[in-house]
Structure formats: structure tokens, C-alpha cells
Amino acid sequence: MQAKGQAERYAILARIVALNKERAAEEAKGLVRRLRPEYQALDYQAPVLQTLDLGEAAAPAPDNLIVWPGSLPEQVNAVQSILSSAVSPLAAKYVARTFKGKRATSVRPVLEPLASIGMARQLKDGRYAA
């Protein structure tokens, strides 16, 4: 008689495990069943358990784009001025966005020498600061 009761308990447990696997598969596909929806917060979203790398905050686009200076000394002064007026370190692409039609590849040859002579600092993440 005791063996029969144990077999029933095992069958119940096996059925619960099988149902749990089915629910886990459904939830993985986005189907979430609620036993008592009136007690559930349907708009609840689980907190994010990992930190999200949202990257660097984009620098706001300036109202007036600056024309890229023609001579190297003017370029150095312009880029150094941008860095010194920035409230936080900037990536080359954000420095370039202040100049009309320029990309990071145009500004990097000015930023790197500025960093090498001490007029700017290059951070480990590649951003530059005055």
C-alpha cells in the first residue's frame, strides 16, 4: 500500500515538472499565463538585472556648424577650443559633428597630436578631454 502512495506522489511530481517545462517554453516564446489575473499587476515589468551599456551620451548638435579651417594651425585651435568648452570628454565622432561635413577620420589626425603634446588627454575608452 505504501508503494502505491509513493507511486502516486511520483506521478504527481512528474506531471508538475512536465507542466513547468511547458510553461517555461511558452514564456520563452512570450506567452505568459496568469492563474489569477485580478491579483497580478499586468503592467509590471521585471527589473533589469544586468547593467546596460548604453554607450556615451550623444553631444547635442550645435545650432551653427563650424566650417572646417583650411590650415593645420587653425584646425588645431578649433579642435582644442571644442574640447576645452565641452562639459565631458568627447569621442572623435562628436568633435567632428561640430564641423560642417566632417567625420571622425578627419578630426582624429588633429586630436592625436594634441594628446601627444599635452594639449588634450586621450582616455582609455578613446574619448578626448581638454
N, CA, C and O atoms as a GROMACS GRO file, in nm:
protein
  520
    1MET      N    1   0.081  -0.118   0.000
    1MET     CA    2   0.000   0.000   0.000
    1MET      C    3   0.086   0.126   0.000
    1MET      O    4   0.054   0.224  -0.067
    2GLN      N    5   0.194   0.122   0.074
    2GLN     CA    6   0.284   0.237   0.081
    2GLN      C    7   0.350   0.262  -0.055
    2GLN      O    8   0.374   0.377  -0.091
    3ALA      N    9   0.379   0.157  -0.129
    3ALA     CA   10   0.438   0.171  -0.261
    3ALA      C   11   0.342   0.240  -0.356
    3ALA      O   12   0.384   0.318  -0.441
    4LYS      N   13   0.212   0.211  -0.343
    4LYS     CA   14   0.113   0.274  -0.429
    4LYS      C   15   0.108   0.424  -0.402
    4LYS      O   16   0.102   0.502  -0.497
    5GLY      N   17   0.110   0.466  -0.278
    5GLY     CA   18   0.108   0.609  -0.242
    5GLY      C   19   0.233   0.680  -0.293
    5GLY      O   20   0.227   0.794  -0.340
    6GLN      N   21   0.345   0.612  -0.283
    6GLN     CA   22   0.470   0.671  -0.332
    6GLN      C   23   0.467   0.685  -0.483
    6GLN      O   24   0.517   0.785  -0.536
    7ALA      N   25   0.411   0.588  -0.553
    7ALA     CA   26   0.399   0.594  -0.699
    7ALA      C   27   0.307   0.708  -0.740
    7ALA      O   28   0.334   0.776  -0.839
    8GLU      N   29   0.199   0.730  -0.666
    8GLU     CA   30   0.108   0.841  -0.696
    8GLU      C   31   0.178   0.976  -0.677
    8GLU      O   32   0.166   1.066  -0.760
    9ARG      N   33   0.253   0.988  -0.567
    9ARG     CA   34   0.327   1.112  -0.542
    9ARG      C   35   0.430   1.136  -0.652
    9ARG      O   36   0.449   1.249  -0.696
   10TYR      N   37   0.495   1.030  -0.695
   10TYR     CA   38   0.593   1.042  -0.803
   10TYR      C   39   0.526   1.086  -0.932
   10TYR      O   40   0.578   1.171  -1.004
   11ALA      N   41   0.408   1.029  -0.962
   11ALA     CA   42   0.335   1.065  -1.084
   11ALA      C   43   0.293   1.212  -1.080
   11ALA      O   44   0.300   1.282  -1.180
   12ILE      N   45   0.248   1.258  -0.963
   12ILE     CA   46   0.208   1.398  -0.947
   12ILE      C   47   0.330   1.489  -0.968
   12ILE      O   48   0.323   1.589  -1.038
   13LEU      N   49   0.440   1.453  -0.905
   13LEU     CA   50   0.562   1.532  -0.918
   13LEU      C   51   0.611   1.533  -1.063
   13LEU      O   52   0.654   1.638  -1.112
   14ALA      N   53   0.604   1.420  -1.131
   14ALA     CA   54   0.646   1.413  -1.272
   14ALA      C   55   0.557   1.503  -1.358
   14ALA      O   56   0.606   1.569  -1.450
   15ARG      N   57   0.428   1.506  -1.329
   15ARG     CA   58   0.335   1.590  -1.404
   15ARG      C   59   0.365   1.740  -1.379
   15ARG      O   60   0.359   1.821  -1.471
   16ILE      N   61   0.395   1.774  -1.255
   16ILE     CA   62   0.429   1.914  -1.222
   16ILE      C   63   0.556   1.957  -1.294
   16ILE      O   64   0.563   2.068  -1.347
   17VAL      N   65   0.654   1.870  -1.298
   17VAL     CA   66   0.780   1.901  -1.368
   17VAL      C   67   0.754   1.919  -1.517
   17VAL      O   68   0.808   2.010  -1.579
   18ALA      N   69   0.671   1.832  -1.575
   18ALA     CA   70   0.638   1.843  -1.718
   18ALA      C   71   0.564   1.973  -1.746
   18ALA      O   72   0.592   2.039  -1.846
   19LEU      N   73   0.468   2.010  -1.661
   19LEU     CA   74   0.396   2.136  -1.677
   19LEU      C   75   0.490   2.256  -1.665
   19LEU      O   76   0.478   2.354  -1.738
   20ASN      N   77   0.583   2.247  -1.572
   20ASN     CA   78   0.680   2.356  -1.554
   20ASN      C   79   0.764   2.375  -1.680
   20ASN      O   80   0.791   2.488  -1.720
   21LYS      N   81   0.804   2.265  -1.742
   21LYS     CA   82   0.882   2.274  -1.866
   21LYS      C   83   0.798   2.335  -1.978
   21LYS      O   84   0.848   2.416  -2.056
   22GLU      N   85   0.671   2.296  -1.986
   22GLU     CA   86   0.581   2.352  -2.087
   22GLU      C   87   0.566   2.503  -2.068
   22GLU      O   88   0.573   2.579  -2.164
   23ARG      N   89   0.543   2.545  -1.942
   23ARG     CA   90   0.527   2.688  -1.914
   23ARG      C   91   0.655   2.765  -1.946
   23ARG      O   92   0.650   2.875  -2.001
   24ALA      N   93   0.769   2.709  -1.911
   24ALA     CA   94   0.897   2.776  -1.940
   24ALA      C   95   0.914   2.795  -2.090
   24ALA      O   96   0.961   2.899  -2.135
   25ALA      N   97   0.876   2.693  -2.168
   25ALA     CA   98   0.886   2.704  -2.315
   25ALA      C   99   0.789   2.809  -2.368
   25ALA      O  100   0.825   2.886  -2.457
   26GLU      N  101   0.667   2.814  -2.313
   26GLU     CA  102   0.570   2.915  -2.354
   26GLU      C  103   0.620   3.056  -2.320
   26GLU      O  104   0.610   3.147  -2.402
   27GLU      N  105   0.673   3.073  -2.200
   27GLU     CA  106   0.722   3.204  -2.158
   27GLU      C  107   0.841   3.248  -2.242
   27GLU      O  108   0.857   3.367  -2.269
   28ALA      N  109   0.923   3.154  -2.283
   28ALA     CA  110   1.036   3.188  -2.370
   28ALA      C  111   0.986   3.240  -2.504
   28ALA      O  112   1.054   3.321  -2.568
   29LYS      N  113   0.868   3.195  -2.546
   29LYS     CA  114   0.809   3.242  -2.672
   29LYS      C  115   0.725   3.368  -2.652
   29LYS      O  116   0.673   3.424  -2.749
   30GLY      N  117   0.712   3.415  -2.526
   30GLY     CA  118   0.639   3.537  -2.499
   30GLY      C  119   0.498   3.517  -2.446
   30GLY      O  120   0.430   3.615  -2.417
   31LEU      N  121   0.452   3.393  -2.432
   31LEU     CA  122   0.318   3.367  -2.380
   31LEU      C  123   0.328   3.348  -2.229
   31LEU      O  124   0.392   3.254  -2.181
   32VAL      N  125   0.264   3.438  -2.154
   32VAL     CA  126   0.266   3.428  -2.009
   32VAL      C  127   0.123   3.409  -1.961
   32VAL      O  128   0.037   3.493  -1.987
   33ARG      N  129   0.099   3.299  -1.892
   33ARG     CA  130  -0.034   3.271  -1.839
   33ARG      C  131  -0.036   3.311  -1.692
   33ARG      O  132   0.062   3.291  -1.620
   34ARG      N  133  -0.146   3.366  -1.650
   34ARG     CA  134  -0.160   3.406  -1.510
   34ARG      C  135  -0.275   3.325  -1.449
   34ARG      O  136  -0.382   3.312  -1.509
   35LEU      N  137  -0.251   3.272  -1.331
   35LEU     CA  138  -0.355   3.193  -1.267
   35LEU      C  139  -0.469   3.281  -1.219
   35LEU      O  140  -0.586   3.246  -1.234
   36ARG      N  141  -0.436   3.395  -1.161
   36ARG     CA  142  -0.538   3.486  -1.110
   36ARG      C  143  -0.503   3.627  -1.154
   36ARG      O  144  -0.443   3.702  -1.077
   37PRO      N  145  -0.539   3.665  -1.275
   37PRO     CA  146  -0.500   3.797  -1.329
   37PRO      C  147  -0.544   3.913  -1.241
   37PRO      O  148  -0.477   4.016  -1.238
   38GLU      N  149  -0.656   3.898  -1.167
   38GLU     CA  150  -0.701   4.009  -1.084
   38GLU      C  151  -0.603   4.041  -0.971
   38GLU      O  152  -0.606   4.150  -0.915
   39TYR      N  153  -0.516   3.947  -0.938
   39TYR     CA  154  -0.414   3.970  -0.836
   39TYR      C  155  -0.278   4.005  -0.895
   39TYR      O  156  -0.182   4.029  -0.822
   40GLN      N  157  -0.270   4.009  -1.026
   40GLN     CA  158  -0.143   4.036  -1.092
   40GLN      C  159  -0.139   4.180  -1.140
   40GLN      O  160  -0.241   4.237  -1.178
   41ALA      N  161  -0.023   4.238  -1.138
   41ALA     CA  162  -0.002   4.370  -1.197
   41ALA      C  163   0.035   4.348  -1.343
   41ALA      O  164   0.151   4.321  -1.374
   42LEU      N  165  -0.063   4.360  -1.432
   42LEU     CA  166  -0.041   4.327  -1.571
   42LEU      C  167   0.059   4.419  -1.638
   42LEU      O  168   0.122   4.382  -1.737
   43ASP      N  169   0.074   4.540  -1.585
   43ASP     CA  170   0.170   4.633  -1.644
   43ASP      C  171   0.308   4.623  -1.578
   43ASP      O  172   0.398   4.701  -1.611
   44TYR      N  173   0.325   4.529  -1.488
   44TYR     CA  174   0.454   4.512  -1.420
   44TYR      C  175   0.560   4.464  -1.517
   44TYR      O  176   0.536   4.376  -1.599
   45GLN      N  177   0.678   4.525  -1.506
   45GLN     CA  178   0.792   4.479  -1.584
   45GLN      C  179   0.903   4.446  -1.485
   45GLN      O  180   0.937   4.527  -1.399
   46ALA      N  181   0.959   4.330  -1.499
   46ALA     CA  182   1.065   4.287  -1.409
   46ALA      C  183   1.184   4.381  -1.419
   46ALA      O  184   1.214   4.430  -1.528
   47PRO      N  185   1.251   4.408  -1.307
   47PRO     CA  186   1.367   4.496  -1.314
   47PRO      C  187   1.479   4.432  -1.394
   47PRO      O  188   1.493   4.309  -1.397
   48VAL      N  189   1.559   4.514  -1.458
   48VAL     CA  190   1.672   4.465  -1.535
   48VAL      C  191   1.780   4.425  -1.436
   48VAL      O  192   1.822   4.505  -1.353
   49LEU      N  193   1.824   4.302  -1.446
   49LEU     CA  194   1.922   4.251  -1.351
   49LEU      C  195   2.065   4.272  -1.396
   49LEU      O  196   2.158   4.241  -1.322
   50GLN      N  197   2.083   4.322  -1.514
   50GLN     CA  198   2.219   4.346  -1.564
   50GLN      C  199   2.231   4.493  -1.599
   50GLN      O  200   2.132   4.559  -1.630
   51THR      N  201   2.352   4.542  -1.595
   51THR     CA  202   2.371   4.681  -1.635
   51THR      C  203   2.377   4.687  -1.786
   51THR      O  204   2.438   4.602  -1.851
   52LEU      N  205   2.314   4.786  -1.840
   52LEU     CA  206   2.310   4.803  -1.984
   52LEU      C  207   2.414   4.905  -2.025
   52LEU      O  208   2.423   5.012  -1.965
   53ASP      N  209   2.490   4.873  -2.125
   53ASP     CA  210   2.586   4.968  -2.178
   53ASP      C  211   2.516   5.046  -2.288
   53ASP      O  212   2.501   4.999  -2.401
   54LEU      N  213   2.475   5.166  -2.253
   54LEU     CA  214   2.406   5.249  -2.350
   54LEU      C  215   2.502   5.336  -2.426
   54LEU      O  216   2.461   5.418  -2.509
   55GLY      N  217   2.628   5.320  -2.399
   55GLY     CA  218   2.729   5.398  -2.471
   55GLY      C  219   2.738   5.539  -2.419
   55GLY      O  220   2.676   5.575  -2.318
   56GLU      N  221   2.810   5.614  -2.486
   56GLU     CA  222   2.831   5.753  -2.450
   56GLU      C  223   2.710   5.835  -2.488
   56GLU      O  224   2.651   5.816  -2.594
   57ALA      N  225   2.672   5.926  -2.399
   57ALA     CA  226   2.559   6.013  -2.430
   57ALA      C  227   2.598   6.103  -2.547
   57ALA      O  228   2.706   6.163  -2.548
   58ALA      N  229   2.510   6.112  -2.642
   58ALA     CA  230   2.538   6.193  -2.761
   58ALA      C  231   2.544   6.340  -2.724
   58ALA      O  232   2.458   6.391  -2.651
   59ALA      N  233   2.643   6.406  -2.775
   59ALA     CA  234   2.653   6.550  -2.755
   59ALA      C  235   2.545   6.617  -2.839
   59ALA      O  236   2.521   6.577  -2.953
   60PRO      N  237   2.481   6.718  -2.784
   60PRO     CA  238   2.377   6.783  -2.863
   60PRO      C  239   2.436   6.850  -2.986
   60PRO      O  240   2.545   6.905  -2.982
   61ALA      N  241   2.362   6.844  -3.095
   61ALA     CA  242   2.409   6.905  -3.219
   61ALA      C  243   2.406   7.057  -3.204
   61ALA      O  244   2.306   7.112  -3.159
   62PRO      N  245   2.513   7.123  -3.239
   62PRO     CA  246   2.516   7.268  -3.225
   62PRO      C  247   2.422   7.336  -3.325
   62PRO      O  248   2.390   7.280  -3.430
   63ASP      N  249   2.379   7.456  -3.289
   63ASP     CA  250   2.290   7.530  -3.379
   63ASP      C  251   2.360   7.566  -3.509
   63ASP      O  252   2.303   7.554  -3.617
   64ASN      N  253   2.483   7.611  -3.499
   64ASN     CA  254   2.559   7.652  -3.617
   64ASN      C  255   2.682   7.563  -3.630
   64ASN      O  256   2.767   7.560  -3.542
   65LEU      N  257   2.690   7.492  -3.738
   65LEU     CA  258   2.807   7.408  -3.762
   65LEU      C  259   2.923   7.496  -3.803
   65LEU      O  260   2.907   7.594  -3.876
   66ILE      N  261   3.040   7.460  -3.757
   66ILE     CA  262   3.161   7.536  -3.786
   66ILE      C  263   3.222   7.485  -3.916
   66ILE      O  264   3.225   7.364  -3.941
   67VAL      N  265   3.269   7.575  -3.998
   67VAL     CA  266   3.337   7.536  -4.121
   67VAL      C  267   3.477   7.489  -4.083
   67VAL      O  268   3.546   7.554  -4.004
   68TRP      N  269   3.517   7.376  -4.138
   68TRP     CA  270   3.649   7.318  -4.108
   68TRP      C  271   3.757   7.413  -4.158
   68TRP      O  272   3.760   7.447  -4.276
   69PRO      N  273   3.846   7.457  -4.069
   69PRO     CA  274   3.951   7.550  -4.109
   69PRO      C  275   4.044   7.490  -4.215
   69PRO      O  276   4.062   7.369  -4.221
   70GLY      N  277   4.100   7.576  -4.297
   70GLY     CA  278   4.186   7.530  -4.406
   70GLY      C  279   4.327   7.495  -4.363
   70GLY      O  280   4.385   7.400  -4.416
   71SER      N  281   4.383   7.568  -4.268
   71SER     CA  282   4.522   7.542  -4.230
   71SER      C  283   4.528   7.457  -4.103
   71SER      O  284   4.436   7.460  -4.021
   72LEU      N  285   4.635   7.384  -4.088
   72LEU     CA  286   4.654   7.297  -3.972
   72LEU      C  287   4.653   7.374  -3.840
   72LEU      O  288   4.587   7.330  -3.746
   73PRO      N  289   4.723   7.487  -3.829
   73PRO     CA  290   4.717   7.559  -3.701
   73PRO      C  291   4.575   7.603  -3.664
   73PRO      O  292   4.538   7.600  -3.546
   74GLU      N  293   4.496   7.642  -3.762
   74GLU     CA  294   4.358   7.681  -3.735
   74GLU      C  295   4.275   7.559  -3.693
   74GLU      O  296   4.188   7.570  -3.606
   75GLN      N  297   4.301   7.444  -3.755
   75GLN     CA  298   4.231   7.321  -3.718
   75GLN      C  299   4.263   7.282  -3.574
   75GLN      O  300   4.174   7.245  -3.498
   76VAL      N  301   4.391   7.293  -3.537
   76VAL     CA  302   4.433   7.260  -3.401
   76VAL      C  303   4.362   7.352  -3.302
   76VAL      O  304   4.310   7.305  -3.201
   77ASN      N  305   4.360   7.481  -3.330
   77ASN     CA  306   4.294   7.576  -3.240
   77ASN      C  307   4.144   7.547  -3.229
   77ASN      O  308   4.088   7.552  -3.120
   78ALA      N  309   4.081   7.518  -3.341
   78ALA     CA  310   3.937   7.492  -3.340
   78ALA      C  311   3.904   7.366  -3.260
   78ALA      O  312   3.812   7.366  -3.179
   79VAL      N  313   3.978   7.259  -3.283
   79VAL     CA  314   3.952   7.134  -3.212
   79VAL      C  315   3.982   7.149  -3.064
   79VAL      O  316   3.906   7.100  -2.980
   80GLN      N  317   4.090   7.216  -3.030
   80GLN     CA  318   4.124   7.238  -2.890
   80GLN      C  319   4.018   7.324  -2.822
   80GLN      O  320   3.987   7.302  -2.705
   81SER      N  321   3.963   7.419  -2.893
   81SER     CA  322   3.856   7.503  -2.839
   81SER      C  323   3.730   7.421  -2.812
   81SER      O  324   3.663   7.441  -2.710
   82ILE      N  325   3.698   7.330  -2.902
   82ILE     CA  326   3.582   7.242  -2.883
   82ILE      C  327   3.601   7.157  -2.758
   82ILE      O  328   3.510   7.144  -2.676
   83LEU      N  329   3.719   7.099  -2.743
   83LEU     CA  330   3.746   7.014  -2.627
   83LEU      C  331   3.740   7.092  -2.497
   83LEU      O  332   3.684   7.045  -2.398
   84SER      N  333   3.796   7.212  -2.497
   84SER     CA  334   3.800   7.289  -2.372
   84SER      C  335   3.662   7.341  -2.333
   84SER      O  336   3.638   7.367  -2.215
   85SER      N  337   3.571   7.357  -2.429
   85SER     CA  338   3.437   7.405  -2.395
   85SER      C  339   3.340   7.291  -2.364
   85SER      O  340   3.228   7.315  -2.319
   86ALA      N  341   3.381   7.168  -2.388
   86ALA     CA  342   3.293   7.052  -2.363
   86ALA      C  343   3.282   7.026  -2.214
   86ALA      O  344   3.380   7.041  -2.140
   87VAL      N  345   3.164   6.988  -2.170
   87VAL     CA  346   3.143   6.961  -2.028
   87VAL      C  347   3.189   6.820  -1.989
   87VAL      O  348   3.205   6.791  -1.870
   88SER      N  349   3.208   6.735  -2.088
   88SER     CA  350   3.257   6.600  -2.061
   88SER      C  351   3.346   6.558  -2.178
   88SER      O  352   3.340   6.619  -2.285
   89PRO      N  353   3.428   6.455  -2.159
   89PRO     CA  354   3.513   6.408  -2.269
   89PRO      C  355   3.430   6.369  -2.391
   89PRO      O  356   3.317   6.322  -2.378
   90LEU      N  357   3.488   6.390  -2.508
   90LEU     CA  358   3.418   6.363  -2.634
   90LEU      C  359   3.493   6.261  -2.719
   90LEU      O  360   3.616   6.260  -2.723
   91ALA      N  361   3.417   6.177  -2.786
   91ALA     CA  362   3.476   6.087  -2.885
   91ALA      C  363   3.502   6.168  -3.012
   91ALA      O  364   3.441   6.274  -3.032
   92ALA      N  365   3.591   6.120  -3.096
   92ALA     CA  366   3.627   6.191  -3.218
   92ALA      C  367   3.504   6.218  -3.305
   92ALA      O  368   3.496   6.323  -3.369
   93LYS      N  369   3.409   6.126  -3.307
   93LYS     CA  370   3.291   6.147  -3.392
   93LYS      C  371   3.207   6.265  -3.344
   93LYS      O  372   3.144   6.333  -3.425
   94TYR      N  373   3.204   6.289  -3.213
   94TYR     CA  374   3.128   6.403  -3.161
   94TYR      C  375   3.201   6.534  -3.184
   94TYR      O  376   3.137   6.638  -3.205
   95VAL      N  377   3.332   6.532  -3.179
   95VAL     CA  378   3.408   6.652  -3.213
   95VAL      C  379   3.383   6.684  -3.360
   95VAL      O  380   3.363   6.800  -3.397
   96ALA      N  381   3.385   6.581  -3.444
   96ALA     CA  382   3.366   6.601  -3.588
   96ALA      C  383   3.228   6.656  -3.620
   96ALA      O  384   3.212   6.730  -3.718
   97ARG      N  385   3.128   6.622  -3.541
   97ARG     CA  386   2.992   6.668  -3.567
   97ARG      C  387   2.977   6.819  -3.551
   97ARG      O  388   2.879   6.877  -3.599
   98THR      N  389   3.071   6.884  -3.485
   98THR     CA  390   3.062   7.029  -3.470
   98THR      C  391   3.110   7.101  -3.596
   98THR      O  392   3.087   7.221  -3.613
   99PHE      N  393   3.176   7.028  -3.684
   99PHE     CA  394   3.227   7.086  -3.809
   99PHE      C  395   3.140   7.041  -3.925
   99PHE      O  396   3.099   6.925  -3.932
  100LYS      N  397   3.113   7.130  -4.012
  100LYS     CA  398   3.026   7.102  -4.127
  100LYS      C  399   3.090   6.997  -4.218
  100LYS      O  400   3.199   7.018  -4.272
  101GLY      N  401   3.021   6.885  -4.235
  101GLY     CA  402   3.063   6.781  -4.329
  101GLY      C  403   3.184   6.700  -4.288
  101GLY      O  404   3.243   6.634  -4.373
  102LYS      N  405   3.224   6.702  -4.161
  102LYS     CA  406   3.343   6.628  -4.119
  102LYS      C  407   3.305   6.501  -4.044
  102LYS      O  408   3.201   6.493  -3.979
  103ARG      N  409   3.392   6.403  -4.055
  103ARG     CA  410   3.378   6.276  -3.984
  103ARG      C  411   3.496   6.258  -3.890
  103ARG      O  412   3.591   6.336  -3.891
  104ALA      N  413   3.486   6.155  -3.808
  104ALA     CA  414   3.591   6.128  -3.710
  104ALA      C  415   3.727   6.109  -3.777
  104ALA      O  416   3.830   6.146  -3.720
  105THR      N  417   3.728   6.052  -3.898
  105THR     CA  418   3.856   6.030  -3.966
  105THR      C  419   3.924   6.161  -4.003
  105THR      O  420   4.046   6.164  -4.020
  106SER      N  421   3.848   6.269  -4.015
  106SER     CA  422   3.907   6.400  -4.045
  106SER      C  423   3.963   6.466  -3.921
  106SER      O  424   4.061   6.540  -3.928
  107VAL      N  425   3.901   6.439  -3.807
  107VAL     CA  426   3.937   6.508  -3.683
  107VAL      C  427   4.045   6.432  -3.606
  107VAL      O  428   4.125   6.494  -3.536
  108ARG      N  429   4.048   6.301  -3.619
  108ARG     CA  430   4.144   6.220  -3.544
  108ARG      C  431   4.290   6.262  -3.568
  108ARG      O  432   4.367   6.264  -3.472
  109PRO      N  433   4.331   6.296  -3.692
  109PRO     CA  434   4.469   6.339  -3.713
  109PRO      C  435   4.505   6.469  -3.640
  109PRO      O  436   4.623   6.502  -3.627
  110VAL      N  437   4.405   6.542  -3.595
  110VAL     CA  438   4.432   6.662  -3.514
  110VAL      C  439   4.427   6.628  -3.366
  110VAL      O  440   4.507   6.680  -3.288
  111LEU      N  441   4.335   6.540  -3.326
  111LEU     CA  442   4.321   6.503  -3.186
  111LEU      C  443   4.443   6.429  -3.132
  111LEU      O  444   4.490   6.456  -3.022
  112GLU      N  445   4.493   6.336  -3.210
  112GLU     CA  446   4.606   6.253  -3.164
  112GLU      C  447   4.730   6.337  -3.135
  112GLU      O  448   4.791   6.319  -3.030
  113PRO      N  449   4.771   6.428  -3.224
  113PRO     CA  450   4.886   6.513  -3.190
  113PRO      C  451   4.858   6.606  -3.071
  113PRO      O  452   4.948   6.632  -2.992
  114LEU      N  453   4.735   6.654  -3.058
  114LEU     CA  454   4.701   6.736  -2.942
  114LEU      C  455   4.724   6.657  -2.813
  114LEU      O  456   4.775   6.710  -2.714
  115ALA      N  457   4.685   6.531  -2.815
  115ALA     CA  458   4.706   6.446  -2.698
  115ALA      C  459   4.854   6.418  -2.675
  115ALA      O  460   4.900   6.411  -2.561
  116SER      N  461   4.929   6.402  -2.783
  116SER     CA  462   5.071   6.368  -2.768
  116SER      C  463   5.153   6.486  -2.715
  116SER      O  464   5.257   6.465  -2.652
  117ILE      N  465   5.108   6.610  -2.739
  117ILE     CA  466   5.183   6.725  -2.688
  117ILE      C  467   5.123   6.781  -2.559
  117ILE      O  468   5.169   6.883  -2.508
  118GLY      N  469   5.021   6.714  -2.506
  118GLY     CA  470   4.966   6.751  -2.376
  118GLY      C  471   4.857   6.858  -2.380
  118GLY      O  472   4.816   6.907  -2.275
  119MET      N  473   4.809   6.894  -2.497
  119MET     CA  474   4.702   6.993  -2.506
  119MET      C  475   4.564   6.928  -2.496
  119MET      O  476   4.462   6.997  -2.492
  120ALA      N  477   4.561   6.796  -2.493
  120ALA     CA  478   4.438   6.718  -2.475
  120ALA      C  479   4.479   6.587  -2.409
  120ALA      O  480   4.595   6.548  -2.411
  121ARG      N  481   4.381   6.519  -2.351
  121ARG     CA  482   4.406   6.388  -2.291
  121ARG      C  483   4.319   6.286  -2.362
  121ARG      O  484   4.200   6.308  -2.384
  122GLN      N  485   4.380   6.174  -2.399
  122GLN     CA  486   4.302   6.065  -2.457
  122GLN      C  487   4.276   5.964  -2.347
  122GLN      O  488   4.369   5.910  -2.287
  123LEU      N  489   4.149   5.938  -2.322
  123LEU     CA  490   4.110   5.844  -2.218
  123LEU      C  491   4.119   5.701  -2.271
  123LEU      O  492   4.132   5.679  -2.392
  124LYS      N  493   4.114   5.606  -2.181
  124LYS     CA  494   4.126   5.465  -2.219
  124LYS      C  495   4.015   5.420  -2.314
  124LYS      O  496   4.035   5.330  -2.395
  125ASP      N  497   3.899   5.484  -2.304
  125ASP     CA  498   3.788   5.445  -2.392
  125ASP      C  499   3.791   5.516  -2.525
  125ASP      O  500   3.699   5.500  -2.605
  126GLY      N  501   3.897   5.595  -2.552
  126GLY     CA  502   3.912   5.659  -2.681
  126GLY      C  503   3.859   5.801  -2.689
  126GLY      O  504   3.878   5.868  -2.790
  127ARG      N  505   3.792   5.848  -2.583
  127ARG     CA  506   3.741   5.984  -2.583
  127ARG      C  507   3.855   6.080  -2.549
  127ARG      O  508   3.959   6.042  -2.496
  128TYR      N  509   3.830   6.208  -2.580
  128TYR     CA  510   3.932   6.310  -2.557
  128TYR      C  511   3.875   6.417  -2.464
  128TYR      O  512   3.756   6.448  -2.467
  129ALA      N  513   3.965   6.472  -2.381
  129ALA     CA  514   3.929   6.582  -2.290
  129ALA      C  515   4.038   6.686  -2.295
  129ALA      O  516   4.153   6.656  -2.328
  130ALA      N  517   4.002   6.809  -2.261
  130ALA     CA  518   4.100   6.918  -2.260
  130ALA      C  519   4.191   6.905  -2.139
  130ALA      O  520   4.280   6.988  -2.120
   0.00000   0.00000   0.00000
